Amino acid sequence: MAAAMVEMDGSIMEGGGQILRVSAALSCINGASIRINKIRAGRGTPGLRPQHLSGLELVRDICCGNLEGGSVGSTEVTLAPGKIKAGNHTADPQTAGSVGLLLQVSLPCALYADGPSELCLKGGTNADMAPQIDYTIKVWQTLTCVGRGTSGCVLVLNRGYYPKGGGEVVAKVSPVSELSPVNMTERGTISKIYGRSFVAGVLPYKLAKDMATTATRVIRREIKDLYINIQTLQEKDMACGSGNGIIIIAESSTGCIFAGSALGKKGVYPDKVGFEAAEMLLRNIRHNGCVDEFLQDQLILFMALANGISRIRTGPVTLHTKTAIHVAEQLTQAKFTVTKAEDENASNDTYIIECQGVGVTNPNF
């Protein structure tokens, strides 16, 4: 007997693309139909934008499903999933919509396919209001390394910037039988800081150097004894459009990762961009957690699906994370608890997110 249709209010909490991504991925993996209404109701331009539609169409294709209401501006969609199938899948919103966010919605689905998948994702690789692709790749490597049972790789074929997009990323994903719990509670000490400061298109190389110099100087005020290795790059052949930005990643001795990033805009001095990225990184290190504010919400879906109890140590719990927890609890039997960390290394802003995962298994294994 088919499971009852699940209704999801797309305007609650974060009220944007996060609800769509988590809902669509879980619908696909659980095989349960979902109707999402009031999509982005509180936003300046309500309803689906091209990048949201592209993500939903990608999930529909991966699970051989049926999508109703799939048009730009639509405030209600229904996804009826079928069987998740391996193979080559492409998404192209034909805008600078974030490639990293397309990966967020599609990658969990591909883990439950009947064979290896290749996801060809187009759009903005280094876009505003979304993780830069360099960060997404690092996160994926970390998930692979810390025993999630996942494997695969992400390749950047071309970088794309606002407003044209034109970037292209290929993710090769191998399926899993089930996901192992996520346990990231031991901080260790910060052991590495590195990054990339880039210009693309017509912008002068000096911008990349200025962003890196300022970022290094700001970090050195707090972390004095580590070599900070920020590469400066001028991208010409592998970039579509003009842009500049910086991403800095810190790794701990136990494999925790933290990031700070910023993108240049017209009229914004490069040292301001470098300062913003460095401050973001330091803010994410200060709370003594094991994940930063961006990885925090990305792990929720994996924790809900995993077989066993997951625990992550974080800084302040973000609205994106609260939204992901709400959706995961609505669409699975997973149970989350958020408590203040009480150990001697905890600050006022250190929390433990714990989840009893549902242990979804891949029927193809």
C-alpha positions as CSV (number, residue, x, y, z in Angstrom):
1,M,0.0,0.0,0.0
2,A,1.4,3.4,-0.9
3,A,2.4,5.7,2.0
4,A,0.1,8.7,2.6
5,M,1.1,12.1,1.0
6,V,3.2,14.2,3.4
7,E,2.4,17.9,3.5
8,M,5.2,20.4,4.2
9,D,4.8,24.1,4.8
10,G,7.5,25.8,2.8
11,S,7.2,29.2,4.6
12,I,8.2,28.1,8.1
13,M,11.5,28.8,9.9
14,E,14.2,29.4,7.3
15,G,11.4,29.6,4.8
16,G,13.6,29.1,1.7
17,G,15.5,26.6,-0.4
18,Q,16.6,24.6,2.6
19,I,13.1,23.2,3.2
20,L,12.9,22.2,-0.5
21,R,16.3,20.5,-0.5
22,V,15.9,18.5,2.6
23,S,12.3,17.6,1.9
24,A,13.0,16.5,-1.7
25,A,16.0,14.4,-0.8
26,L,14.2,12.6,2.0
27,S,11.1,12.0,-0.1
28,C,13.3,10.5,-2.8
29,I,15.2,8.3,-0.4
30,N,12.1,7.2,1.6
31,G,10.0,6.7,-1.4
32,A,7.2,8.8,0.1
33,S,5.3,11.4,-1.9
34,I,5.5,15.0,-0.6
35,R,3.6,18.2,-1.3
36,I,5.4,21.4,-0.4
37,N,3.2,24.6,-0.3
38,K,3.8,28.3,0.5
39,I,7.2,27.9,-1.1
40,R,9.5,30.9,-0.2
41,A,6.2,32.8,0.8
42,G,8.1,35.4,2.8
43,R,10.7,36.2,0.2
44,G,10.9,39.3,-2.1
45,T,10.2,37.0,-5.1
46,P,8.1,34.2,-3.7
47,G,8.0,30.7,-5.3
48,L,10.6,28.6,-7.0
49,R,13.6,30.4,-8.6
50,P,15.4,28.6,-11.5
51,Q,18.0,27.0,-9.1
52,H,15.3,25.5,-6.9
53,L,13.4,24.2,-9.9
54,S,16.6,22.7,-11.3
55,G,17.3,20.9,-8.0
56,L,13.8,19.5,-7.8
57,E,14.0,18.3,-11.5
58,L,17.3,16.7,-10.8
59,V,15.9,14.7,-7.8
60,R,12.9,13.8,-9.9
61,D,15.2,12.4,-12.6
62,I,17.4,10.5,-10.1
63,C,14.3,8.7,-8.6
64,C,12.3,8.3,-11.9
65,G,9.6,10.3,-10.1
66,N,6.8,12.7,-11.1
67,L,7.0,16.4,-10.3
68,E,3.8,18.6,-10.4
69,G,3.9,22.4,-10.2
70,G,7.5,22.5,-11.4
71,S,7.8,26.0,-12.9
72,V,9.6,29.2,-12.0
73,G,7.4,31.2,-9.6
74,S,5.3,28.2,-8.5
75,T,4.5,28.2,-4.7
76,E,3.3,24.6,-4.5
77,V,5.0,21.4,-5.8
78,T,4.2,17.7,-5.5
79,L,7.0,15.1,-5.8
80,A,6.0,11.4,-6.2
81,P,9.3,9.4,-6.2
82,G,9.9,6.1,-8.0
83,K,13.0,3.9,-7.9
84,I,16.4,5.6,-7.4
85,K,18.5,4.8,-10.5
86,A,22.2,5.1,-11.1
87,G,23.7,6.7,-14.2
88,N,24.4,10.2,-15.6
89,H,22.2,13.1,-14.4
90,T,22.4,16.7,-15.3
91,A,21.1,20.0,-13.8
92,D,21.5,23.4,-15.4
93,P,19.4,26.3,-14.1
94,Q,21.1,28.5,-16.8
95,T,21.8,31.1,-14.1
96,A,24.6,31.6,-11.5
97,G,22.5,29.6,-9.0
98,S,24.8,27.6,-6.6
99,V,26.3,24.4,-7.9
100,G,27.0,23.5,-4.3
101,L,23.4,23.6,-3.4
102,L,22.5,21.4,-6.3
103,L,25.0,18.9,-4.9
104,Q,23.4,19.1,-1.5
105,V,20.0,18.0,-2.7
106,S,21.2,15.3,-5.2
107,L,24.2,13.6,-3.5
108,P,22.3,11.9,-0.7
109,C,19.8,10.5,-3.2
110,A,22.6,9.1,-5.4
111,L,24.0,7.2,-2.3
112,Y,20.9,5.0,-2.4
113,A,21.0,4.2,-6.1
114,D,21.5,0.8,-7.7
115,G,25.0,1.6,-9.0
116,P,27.5,4.5,-9.5
117,S,26.1,7.9,-10.5
118,E,27.7,10.8,-12.3
119,L,26.1,14.2,-11.5
120,C,26.9,17.0,-14.0
121,L,25.9,20.3,-12.3
122,K,26.0,23.7,-13.9
123,G,25.7,27.2,-12.6
124,G,27.7,29.4,-10.1
125,T,30.6,27.6,-8.5
126,N,31.5,30.6,-6.2
127,A,28.1,32.2,-5.6
128,D,26.8,34.6,-2.9
129,M,24.5,33.2,-0.1
130,A,25.8,29.7,-0.7
131,P,28.9,27.6,0.1
132,Q,31.7,28.0,-2.4
133,I,32.4,24.8,-4.4
134,D,35.8,24.5,-2.8
135,Y,34.2,24.2,0.6
136,T,31.6,21.7,-0.6
137,I,34.4,19.5,-2.0
138,K,36.3,19.7,1.3
139,V,33.2,18.7,3.2
140,W,32.6,15.8,1.0
141,Q,36.2,14.6,1.4
142,T,35.7,14.9,5.2
143,L,32.5,12.9,5.2
144,T,34.3,10.3,3.1
145,C,37.3,10.2,5.5
146,V,35.5,10.0,8.8
147,G,33.8,6.8,8.0
148,R,30.4,7.7,6.7
149,G,30.6,4.7,4.4
150,T,30.5,7.2,1.5
151,S,32.8,7.3,-1.5
152,G,33.2,9.4,-4.6
153,C,34.9,12.5,-5.9
154,V,33.9,16.0,-7.1
155,L,35.7,17.6,-10.1
156,V,35.5,21.3,-11.1
157,L,35.6,21.5,-14.9
158,N,34.8,25.2,-15.1
159,R,34.2,28.0,-12.7
160,G,31.2,30.3,-13.1
161,Y,30.4,33.6,-11.4
162,Y,27.5,35.9,-11.0
163,P,25.5,37.0,-13.0
164,K,26.1,34.5,-15.9
165,G,27.0,31.3,-14.1
166,G,28.5,28.9,-16.7
167,G,30.4,26.8,-14.1
168,E,30.4,23.1,-14.4
169,V,31.1,20.5,-11.7
170,V,31.0,16.7,-12.0
171,A,30.4,14.5,-8.9
172,K,31.0,10.8,-9.2
173,V,29.1,9.0,-6.4
174,S,29.2,5.3,-5.4
175,P,26.2,3.9,-3.6
176,V,26.2,2.7,0.0
177,S,24.3,-0.1,1.8
178,E,23.7,2.2,4.7
179,L,25.2,5.3,6.3
180,S,27.3,5.1,9.5
181,P,26.6,7.5,12.3
182,V,28.4,10.9,12.4
183,N,30.5,11.4,15.5
184,M,32.4,14.7,15.6
185,T,32.8,15.6,19.3
186,E,36.6,15.8,19.8
187,R,37.9,19.2,18.8
188,G,41.7,18.6,19.1
189,T,43.9,21.5,18.2
190,I,44.0,23.6,15.0
191,S,46.8,22.0,12.9
192,K,46.4,23.6,9.5
193,I,45.2,26.8,7.9
194,Y,45.1,27.1,4.1
195,G,43.0,28.6,1.4
196,R,42.6,30.1,-2.1
197,S,42.3,33.8,-3.0
198,F,41.3,34.2,-6.6
199,V,40.4,36.6,-9.4
200,A,38.8,35.6,-12.6
201,G,38.1,37.3,-16.0
202,V,39.2,40.9,-16.4
203,L,40.0,41.6,-12.7
204,P,43.7,42.3,-11.8
205,Y,45.8,39.7,-9.9
206,K,46.6,42.3,-7.3
207,L,43.1,41.9,-5.8
208,A,43.9,38.2,-5.0
209,K,47.1,39.2,-3.2
210,D,45.5,42.0,-1.2
211,M,42.7,39.7,0.0
212,A,45.1,37.0,1.1
213,T,47.5,39.5,2.8
214,T,44.7,41.0,4.9
215,A,43.2,37.7,5.8
216,T,46.6,36.3,6.9
217,R,47.2,39.4,9.0
218,V,43.8,39.2,10.8
219,I,44.2,35.4,11.5
220,R,47.7,36.0,12.9
221,R,46.3,38.2,15.6
222,E,44.7,35.2,17.2
223,I,46.6,32.2,15.9
224,K,50.2,33.1,16.0
225,D,52.1,29.8,15.7
226,L,50.8,28.2,12.4
227,Y,51.9,28.7,8.9
228,I,48.9,30.1,6.9
229,N,49.1,29.0,3.3
230,I,46.6,31.0,1.2
231,Q,47.3,30.5,-2.5
232,T,46.7,33.4,-4.9
233,L,45.3,32.5,-8.3
234,Q,44.3,34.2,-11.5
235,E,41.8,32.1,-13.3
236,K,41.6,32.6,-17.0
237,D,41.0,29.4,-19.0
238,M,38.7,27.6,-16.5
239,A,36.4,30.5,-15.7
240,C,33.2,32.0,-17.1
241,G,32.8,35.6,-16.3
242,S,34.6,37.9,-13.8
243,G,34.7,37.5,-10.1
244,N,37.0,37.5,-7.0
245,G,36.8,35.9,-3.6
246,I,38.6,34.0,-0.9
247,I,38.0,30.9,1.1
248,I,40.1,29.9,4.1
249,I,39.9,26.5,5.7
250,A,41.2,25.4,9.1
251,E,41.6,21.7,10.0
252,S,42.1,20.3,13.5
253,S,44.2,17.4,14.6
254,T,41.1,15.2,14.9
255,G,39.8,16.0,11.3
256,C,37.3,18.8,12.2
257,I,37.0,21.5,9.5
258,F,36.1,25.2,9.7
259,A,35.8,27.7,7.0
260,G,35.5,31.4,6.3
261,S,34.8,32.9,2.9
262,A,33.8,36.1,1.1
263,L,33.2,37.2,-2.4
264,G,34.2,40.5,-3.9
265,K,31.5,43.0,-5.2
266,K,31.7,46.1,-7.2
267,G,33.0,49.0,-5.1
268,V,34.2,46.8,-2.2
269,Y,37.9,47.0,-1.4
270,P,39.8,43.7,-1.5
271,D,41.1,44.1,2.1
272,K,37.5,44.2,3.3
273,V,36.8,40.9,1.5
274,G,39.9,39.3,3.1
275,F,38.9,40.7,6.5
276,E,35.4,39.3,6.3
277,A,36.6,35.8,5.4
278,A,39.2,35.8,8.2
279,E,36.7,37.0,10.8
280,M,34.2,34.4,9.7
281,L,36.8,31.6,10.1
282,L,37.9,32.9,13.6
283,R,34.2,33.1,14.7
284,N,33.8,29.5,13.7
285,I,36.9,28.4,15.6
286,R,36.2,30.4,18.8
287,H,33.1,28.4,19.9
288,N,35.2,25.2,20.4
289,G,32.9,23.1,18.4
290,C,33.9,20.5,15.8
291,V,31.9,21.8,12.8
292,D,31.3,25.3,11.5
293,E,28.0,27.0,10.9
294,F,27.8,25.8,7.3
295,L,28.6,22.1,7.8
296,Q,26.3,22.0,10.8
297,D,23.0,22.0,8.8
298,Q,24.5,19.8,6.0
299,L,25.1,16.9,8.5
300,I,21.5,16.8,9.8
301,L,20.2,14.7,6.8
302,F,23.1,12.2,7.1
303,M,22.5,11.9,10.9
304,A,18.8,11.2,10.3
305,L,19.5,8.5,7.8
306,A,22.4,6.9,9.6
307,N,22.2,3.6,11.4
308,G,22.8,4.5,15.1
309,I,23.4,7.5,17.3
310,S,25.2,10.5,15.8
311,R,26.7,13.3,17.8
312,I,28.2,16.6,16.7
313,R,29.7,19.4,18.7
314,T,28.8,22.8,17.3
315,G,28.7,26.5,18.0
316,P,25.3,28.4,18.1
317,V,22.7,26.3,16.3
318,T,21.7,28.1,13.1
319,L,18.2,28.7,11.7
320,H,19.2,26.5,8.7
321,T,20.1,23.7,11.2
322,K,16.8,24.1,13.2
323,T,14.9,23.9,9.9
324,A,16.8,20.8,8.7
325,I,16.0,19.1,12.1
326,H,12.3,20.0,11.8
327,V,12.0,18.6,8.3
328,A,14.0,15.5,9.1
329,E,11.8,14.8,12.1
330,Q,8.6,15.3,10.1
331,L,9.7,13.0,7.2
332,T,11.6,10.3,9.2
333,Q,11.3,8.7,12.6
334,A,14.7,10.2,13.5
335,K,14.8,12.0,16.9
336,F,17.1,14.9,17.6
337,T,18.2,16.6,20.9
338,V,20.2,19.8,21.3
339,T,21.9,20.4,24.6
340,K,24.5,22.8,25.9
341,A,28.0,21.3,26.1
342,E,29.1,21.2,29.8
343,D,32.8,20.1,29.6
344,E,35.7,22.3,30.6
345,N,36.5,23.3,27.0
346,A,33.0,24.5,26.2
347,S,32.1,28.1,25.8
348,N,28.7,29.7,26.3
349,D,28.0,29.0,22.7
350,T,29.0,25.3,22.5
351,Y,26.2,22.7,21.9
352,I,25.9,19.0,21.3
353,I,23.4,17.9,18.6
354,E,22.5,14.2,19.0
355,C,20.3,12.1,16.7
356,Q,19.0,8.6,16.9
357,G,19.1,7.8,13.1
358,V,16.6,5.6,11.4
359,G,19.2,3.4,9.6
360,V,17.8,3.6,6.1
361,T,19.2,0.7,4.0
362,N,19.8,0.6,0.3
363,P,17.4,-2.1,-1.1
364,N,19.9,-2.7,-4.0
365,F,22.5,-4.3,-1.7
